[in-house]
Amino acid sequence: MITIRKSAERGQADFGWLRTSHSFSFGSYHDRDHMGFGPLRVINEDHVAPGSGFDMHGHKDMEIVTYVLSGALEHKDSLGSGSVIRHGDVQRMTAGRGIRHAEFNPSLDEPVHLLQIWILPERVGLEPSYEEKRFFADDGEAGVRLVAAPDGRDGALAIHRDAEIGAARLKAGETLDHAFAPGRIGWLQVARGRVDLDGTPLRAGDGAGISGQDRIAVRALEDTEFLLFDMAGQT
């Protein structure tokens, strides 16, 4: 079964310095029909204005993955980590028993566009940690990358959950086929462009929950970029 979550149906908020869309309930947006999908708890699509950002704040017991689509995002945390990530970079933060961090757009003229993802960890009280990696050399590079996995295999970021995140950049007409092992579920989040998911057209901002299927085919209707989650179904 494939359940579509249209971009326009997401929770929306505009704070001036931040425009954000919530695929699942978050902050003041609450929808009991959209509380998450399996262990996937949050997908927020954020546009942060130049010179603005999130002041130092705390998180606990969550795996937080940040995927930048354009612009730059500066990160600082209570572990002493500090960096600036851009399109092609992916960041993972294990909040564990407690971590504080700040995220800021250091540009004076360019907004930063990003996806922030929260995944419930396998257990509470983990040691807080931070990791980042560049997976695409430049904006024009196409391909499919495993960007997060529980064992950190094939150079992926290591997350503390039986969940994998793949990032795909396909040229128009290219197809990605993906098989799901028994008992696993998936989520596809379109970041750019348009795709056809098993006969259903999706565009940027649309998401799709996938359950009870052993495989899917994703065809790019134009140059596109999307994330594909493959997760154990038990939360």
N, C-alpha and C positions, 0 to 999 in steps of 0.2 A: 504494500500500500504506500502511496505517495500522497502526503498532505502538504498543500501549498500554503505558504505564508507570504502574501503579497506585500510589497514594499509599503504601499500606501496604508495598509492595515496595521502597521507597527505603531507602537506608542511613540509620540513625538513631543519634543520640548525644544524651545528656543530661548536661551538666556542672553542673547546678544553676542557674547564672546564664544558661546558654544551652541551649535545646533546638533541635536542627537536624535537617533531613531533606535527604539528598543524592540528587538524581535520577541523578547520575553519580558515578563514583569520586572520592573526595576525602578527604584526610587519612588516617586509619586505615582508612577504608572503601574496599575495593578489590573490584571486580567486573569481570572482563575483558570481560564481555558488555555493560557499561554504562560505557564510557570517555568518552562524549560522543556528539554527533550532528552530523556535518559539522564546521563550525568552532565549534559550541557545545560548550564544555568543561565548564561548571559551571552548575547551577541549585541553589542552596541556599535552603531555606526556613528562616529563623531566627526564633526568639522570644527576645529578650534581656530579662532581668529588669531592673526599675527600678534605676538607679544602677550598672549594670554595663556592660561593653563590651569591645572588643578594644583592647589596648594598642598603642602604636606598633609597627608591623611593616612589612616590606618586600614589594614585588611587583616583577616584571619581565616585560616582553614579554607583556602581557595587556590586553585591553579589559575593564574592570570596570564593570558597570551595576548600580545599586542602585535598587530599586523598593519604596517603603514602603507597607505595607497598613494599618497603624494605629500610633498612637504617634508618637514623634519620634526621629530619629537625628542625633546631632551628629558632624560630620566635621572633622578637622584633618589637614593633610598637610605634607610637606616643601617644597611649593611656596609655602606661606603661605596656602593656601585654608582657610577655616573657615566653617561654616554649620550650620544645623539644618534637616533636610528632614522632611516629613510626607506623609501620604497625598495623592496628587495630584502630588507632586514626583518627578522622576527625576534621578539623578546618574550622570555618566559620568566615569571616570578612565582615562586612557591611562597604563599603568605604564611602557611604553617601556623605556628603558635603565636605569630604576630609580627608584622612588618609595617613600616611607614615609608611612604614614597611620595614624590611630587612629579608631575608631568607638565611640561611647558613647551610652547611653541616659540623657539628662539628667533624666528624670522620676524622682521619688521614689516614685511609686505606680502608674505605668502601664507595662506592658511594651511593647516595640516589636516589631512583626511585619513582616518584610521578605523580599523575594526578592533574593538576590545572584547575579548572572549574570556568567560569564566567557566571553569570546569570543576565540579566537586571532586575533591581528592579521595584517594582510597581509604584514608583514615585521618583523624584530626591530630593536631599536635606535632606535625612534621617540623623538621628544622627548616627555617626560612632560607631561601636561596634565590639567586638571580643568574640568568644565562641569556645570551643573545648570539645571533649568528646571521651572516649574510647568505641568502640562498639563491639570489639571482644577481648576476654581475652588473646588469644595467636594466633600464626601463624597457628596452626593446627585446631582451632575452626571453624566449618562450621555453616551455617545457613543463614537466610535472615534478614537484619536489615533496618528499616527506619532511615536513617541518617540525612535527612533534610526535613522539611515541613514548610508551611507558619505559622502554629499554634504551631509548636514545640511539637506536640502531641507524645505520647508514648516514650518520652525521646529523640526525634529527635532534632537536632539543628534547630533553628528558622530562616528561611529566609524570606525576604520581597518580595515574589512573589508567585503566585498560581502555585507552582511547587514542586514536591516531588522527592527525590532521595533515591532509595533503593540500598543497597549493598548486593550482594549475593555471598556466597561461597558454591558451590555445589560439591559433590563427583560425580565421574563418574557414569553415569546412572540416576542420580537424575534429576527431572524436576520441573521447576517453571512455573506455569500458572498465567497470570496476565490479569485482565479485565480493559478496559479503559471506562470511562463514556463518553457519547456523547459529541463531541466537543473537546476532549482531544487528545493530541499527545504524542508520546514517543520517546526516544532515548536510545539505548542499546550500551554500550561501554565495550568491552571485555578487561579485564586487564591481565588475565592469562588463559592459557589453551585454550580449544576449545569447542564451543557449536553448537547446531543446533537450529536455530530460524525459526520455522514454515517451516522446510524443507530446509533451507539455512544454510550451514556450515559457521561458523565464527571462527576466531582465534584471538589470542592476538593482540591488536592494531586496530582490525576492529571495526567499528561502524555501526549502522543501525538506520535510521529515520523511524518512524512508524506513519502513519496517516490513518484515515478512517477505522480503525479496532477496533472491540469491545473487542478483546482479542488476546493474543499471548501465545505460549508455548515455553519455552527455555529449551532444554535438554543438560545436560553436557556430552560431548563426552569423556572428561577426567576431572580430578579434575580442577575446574575452579573458577575464581573470576570475577565478572562483576558489573557494575553500570547500573541501570535502572531508567530513568527519566520519570515521568508522569506529563504532563504540560498542562495548558490551552492553546489552540491553538492560541489565539489572542495575538500578540506581543504588 
